[in-house]
């Protein structure tokens, strides 16, 4: 995993309206409904290796996801269940077990922050060349992605449809602040309708403080579970009439529990020391999922392209492998969203 270096981005690779079939809808042992950001970071690193192998001097650094449409394959009912497939019979003719898996169809735009890599030991002037060269590189990457898996799903061929912009772009990011702002306004219009996933760690910490005002033993897990559900509470008016209501105001459904990486459970074993490991040359550590809160935001509510970008942050001393995002909500949004947690414990 790579840490954020804080440098200004050189450019952005934008792959619009990817149709992905049978992606993994189970993002962690406790959450489902959309692939984890770890899956998209894994795609970024796999793409990095493909680009290096193909001699394309482009290095992905961060990734953002805008979801335009999704369809989780579930059976409707009071309790929804995944639509599972029956596997072929075993070699002895007996019925094979059904493997529990969650699948989802996606229509997403991927935004990669990229830097120019070295080209045969020489300085790469890709972002200083004319736009036609960058367009050729963008199409090469798009065609390369067609042969890869995205969150375990298959990328379907692009089908031109009225009103859908499918052309990939490799953009040199301006140095001037006004030009960057203008370019981002142009891009975010193309991403509508859609929603980008951002991190809301601040909501989790704020809610924990409120819970501890009423129960000093409250933990982060209590705060996470409380924010992840609808809490229905009874209220009695002056006439004695009892009504029930939940404490999630309209619009707060866009705040969701998400996995944001892994925490180590064991020492770091040398390659080959763990039986049946997939790779006997890479060190291995057993880990469990780390959770936080996220929020789906329409691109028109964002002010900077950096708001949607995620990158990997490895903290070896703490045995943490996390997905990071630098989104900071405006003060007026904080005031409205705080109503989500003010009712807790009433």
Secondary structure, DSSP 8 states (H G I E B T S, - for coil): ----------EEEEEEEEEEEEEE---SSS--SS--HHHHHHHHHHHHHHHHHHT--EEEEEEEEEEEEEEE-EE-SSS-EE--------TTS---------EEEEEEEEEEEEEE--BTTB---GGGS-HHHHHHHHHHHHHHHTTSEETTEEE------TT-----EEEE--SSHHHHHHHHHHHHHHT-S-EEEEE-HHHHHHHHHHHHHH-TT--HHHHHHHHHS--EEEEE-TT--EEEEES--TTGGGEEEEEEEEEE-S--B-TT-STT-S-SSS-B--EEEEEEEEEEE-GGG-S-GGGG-EEEEEEGGGTEEEEEE-----HHHHHHHTHHHHTTT-
